[in-house]
Amino acid sequence: MVKQEKRLLSRAEVETMYGIRRRFLELAPSRGDGPCFIRVGRLVRYRVKDIEAWIEANATLGGMS
C-alpha cells in the first residue's frame, strides 16, 4: 500500500480532496502560479506535500488587507 504522502494525485483528485478547480490547475503553470506538478509521460500528477505547501504559502489572514 502506498503511503498517503507519497501518492501522486490527478487533477480530479486534487479538486475532490482540496477544492482546487481542475481548470485552475490546467491554466496556472502558464501564469507561473499553482502547485508544483510532476509529468508522468503525458499525465500530470501532484504530490500531497506540494499541494499542501502551496496552500500554506498562499494562505491569507481573514480581514487583513
C-alpha positions in Angstrom: 0.0 0.0 0.0 1.3 3.5 -0.9 1.6 6.0 1.9 -0.8 8.9 1.5 2.0 11.5 1.5 3.9 9.6 -1.3 0.8 9.1 -3.5 0.5 11.1 -6.7 -2.8 12.7 -7.3 -4.6 13.5 -10.6 -6.2 16.9 -11.2 -9.6 15.4 -10.5 -8.4 14.0 -7.1 -6.9 17.4 -6.2 -10.2 19.0 -7.0 -12.1 16.5 -4.9 -9.7 16.5 -1.9 -8.8 20.2 -1.8 -11.4 22.1 -3.7 -8.9 23.5 -6.2 -10.6 23.5 -9.6 -9.2 21.4 -12.4 -9.3 24.4 -14.8 -7.2 26.4 -12.4 -4.7 23.6 -12.2 -4.6 23.4 -16.0 -4.0 27.2 -16.5 -1.8 28.0 -13.5 1.5 26.9 -14.9 1.3 29.2 -17.9 0.7 32.1 -15.4 3.6 31.0 -13.2 1.1 30.1 -10.4 -0.2 26.9 -8.8 1.3 24.0 -7.0 4.4 22.1 -8.4 3.5 19.1 -10.5 5.1 16.0 -12.0 4.8 14.8 -15.5 4.5 11.0 -15.9 4.5 10.6 -19.6 1.6 12.7 -20.8 -0.1 12.7 -17.4 0.2 15.5 -14.8 0.3 14.4 -11.2 0.7 16.2 -7.9 2.3 15.2 -4.6 0.2 15.8 -1.5 3.1 17.6 0.2 3.4 20.0 -2.8 -0.4 20.8 -2.8 -0.4 21.4 1.0 2.8 23.6 0.8 1.3 25.7 -2.0 -1.9 26.1 0.1 0.1 27.2 3.1 2.2 29.6 1.1 -0.9 31.3 -0.4 -2.9 31.5 2.8 -4.0 34.9 4.0 -5.4 36.0 7.2 -9.1 36.9 7.0 -9.9 40.6 7.3 -6.3 41.7 6.7 -5.5 43.9 3.7 
